[in-house]
Every structure is written in structure tokens, then in C-alpha cells.
Amino acid sequence: RRLFRLADAAQYRAKAERAAGPVVAGREGPGDPVVRLADEPSRAEDGERRRFRGRHSP
């Protein structure tokens, strides 16, 4: 999960900077806000983020 969060962060950062080359999230070390976010526990109880019409949330 952490790897996917870091990859997402790198993609968002590259888009924001309109980077021509590769961007690596978390290069600033443990104090990097991206690393702190990636290490946070998940907020969702079941991990399911999709919603279906007609289905009520548990």
C-alpha cells in the first residue's frame, strides 16, 4: 500500500510541476510530507471506496 501511495504522490507532483523528467516522491527523507502521508494508517474501515446505486452504506 505504501508503494502505491508514493507512486500516486510522485505522479501528482510531476503533473503539478509539468515535469519533463522523472519525479520521485519522498526524496526529502522521513520529514517529507509525502512519506508521512504514505505511512499513515488507512482511514477507511473496510478499504472499499466504490459506491453502488441502490446500495446503502453499512
ZIZILIN-V330907 format. One record per residue. N is the residue number from 0. RES is the residue in three letters. PSI is psi in whole degrees, -180 to 180 (999 if undefined). Layout:
n:res:psi
N:RES:PSI
N:RES:PSI
//
This chain:
n:res:psi
0:ARG:-41
1:ARG:-41
2:LEU:-42
3:PHE:-38
4:ARG:-42
5:LEU:-39
6:ALA:-43
7:ASP:-44
8:ALA:-41
9:ALA:-39
10:GLN:-45
11:TYR:-40
12:ARG:-42
13:ALA:-41
14:LYS:-42
15:ALA:-39
16:GLU:-7
17:ARG:47
18:ALA:138
19:ALA:-23
20:GLY:-178
21:PRO:147
22:VAL:133
23:VAL:119
24:ALA:143
25:GLY:12
26:ARG:-21
27:GLU:-4
28:GLY:-164
29:PRO:-24
30:GLY:-6
31:ASP:130
32:PRO:-31
33:VAL:-41
34:VAL:-42
35:ARG:-42
36:LEU:-42
37:ALA:-31
38:ASP:-9
39:GLU:146
40:PRO:154
41:SER:142
42:ARG:-31
43:ALA:141
44:GLU:-47
45:ASP:-8
46:GLY:-6
47:GLU:120
48:ARG:-12
49:ARG:151
50:ARG:140
51:PHE:139
52:ARG:138
53:GLY:-8
54:ARG:128
55:HIS:149
56:SER:145
57:PRO:999
//
